């Protein structure tokens, strides 16, 4: 398994798809990185040479925020919203939807109102012997 920036990427997948296993890299960014490195996107991850792997590592580490650094930045952004007490921060604190979704009918789990599904209302007759 090739290892790029601390993540084992699957060998049998095309490198374009395999790069998306890294947090912070999606399909479009994967294509962009491969175009910059001049690597065929259809190539399997197991077919990469050590030079190509090191080139990918270098491009990803220098230009993009990924994995721990990206997660840390997102957490700090949410913490900032909570600290200043804005609407989005308050929604994060309460565990409710932040982006304007309705909560009257949806988001039962977010509101803590989990209901079990109800049957037809008829009880099955007890078995008689």
C-alpha positions in Angstrom: 0.0 0.0 0.0 1.5 3.4 -1.0 1.6 5.7 2.0 1.0 9.4 1.3 1.0 12.0 4.1 0.4 9.4 6.8 -2.5 7.6 5.0 -2.4 4.2 3.4 -4.1 4.5 0.1 -5.7 1.4 -1.5 -3.5 -0.3 -4.1 -6.2 -1.6 -6.4 -8.0 1.7 -7.0 -7.1 4.2 -9.7 -4.9 6.9 -8.2 -7.5 9.6 -8.9 -9.9 7.7 -6.6 -7.3 6.5 -4.1 -6.2 10.1 -3.3 -9.7 10.9 -2.1 -9.1 8.6 0.9 -7.1 11.5 2.3 -9.2 13.9 4.4 -9.5 17.2 2.5 -8.9 15.8 -1.0 -12.0 15.3 -3.2 -12.3 14.3 -6.9 -11.6 17.8 -8.3 -8.6 18.4 -6.1 -7.3 14.9 -6.9 -7.5 15.6 -10.6 -5.7 19.0 -10.1 -2.9 17.4 -8.1 -2.4 14.6 -10.7 -2.4 17.1 -13.6 0.3 19.1 -11.8 2.4 16.0 -11.2 1.8 14.8 -14.8 0.5 11.4 -13.6 -2.1 9.5 -15.6 -5.4 9.5 -13.4 -6.3 6.0 -14.8 -3.1 4.5 -13.3 -3.5 2.1 -10.4 -2.0 3.2 -7.0 0.1 0.0 -7.0 1.7 1.0 -10.4 3.1 4.2 -9.1 6.9 4.5 -8.9 8.6 5.8 -5.7 9.5 9.0 -7.5 5.8 9.6 -8.4 4.7 8.9 -4.8 7.3 11.3 -3.4 6.2 14.0 -6.0 2.6 13.6 -4.9 3.6 13.9 -1.2 5.6 17.0 -2.0 2.8 18.7 -3.9 0.1 17.8 -1.3 2.2 18.9 1.7 3.3 22.2 0.3 0.1 23.5 -1.2 -2.9 22.0 0.6 -4.3 21.7 4.1 -5.2 18.1 4.8 -5.9 15.7 7.6 -5.1 17.0 11.1 -4.3 20.5 10.1 -7.6 20.9 8.3 -9.7 19.2 11.1 -8.0 21.5 13.6 -8.9 24.6 11.5 -12.5 23.5 11.3 -12.7 23.0 15.0 -11.2 26.4 15.7 -13.7 28.0 13.3 -16.6 26.4 15.2 -15.1 27.4 18.5 -14.7 31.0 17.3 -18.4 31.1 16.4 -19.4 29.7 19.8 -17.1 32.2 21.7 -18.6 35.3 19.9 -22.1 33.9 20.6 -23.4 34.4 17.1 -26.5 32.6 15.8 -24.5 29.8 14.1 -22.4 29.4 17.3 -25.5 29.0 19.4 -26.9 26.4 17.0 -23.6 24.5 17.3 -23.8 24.7 21.1 -27.4 23.4 21.1 -26.6 20.7 18.6 -29.3 22.0 16.2 -29.0 22.5 12.4 -26.9 25.5 11.6 -27.8 26.3 8.0 -31.4 27.2 8.2 -33.0 23.8 7.9 -36.5 23.4 9.4 -36.8 21.6 12.7 -40.5 21.3 13.2 -40.8 18.0 11.3 -37.2 16.9 10.5 -34.1 16.7 12.7 -35.7 14.5 15.3 -32.3 13.1 16.4 -30.8 16.5 16.6 -33.6 17.7 18.9 -33.4 14.5 21.0 -37.0 13.5 20.1 -36.4 10.0 18.8 -39.6 8.1 18.3 -40.0 4.4 17.6 -41.9 3.5 14.5 -45.5 2.5 15.3 -47.2 -0.6 13.9 -50.7 -0.9 12.5 -52.3 -0.6 15.9 -53.6 -4.1 15.9 -52.0 -6.5 18.3 -51.3 -10.0 17.2 -53.6 -12.6 18.8 -51.9 -14.6 21.6 -51.1 -18.1 20.6 -53.5 -20.7 22.1 -52.6 -24.3 22.8 
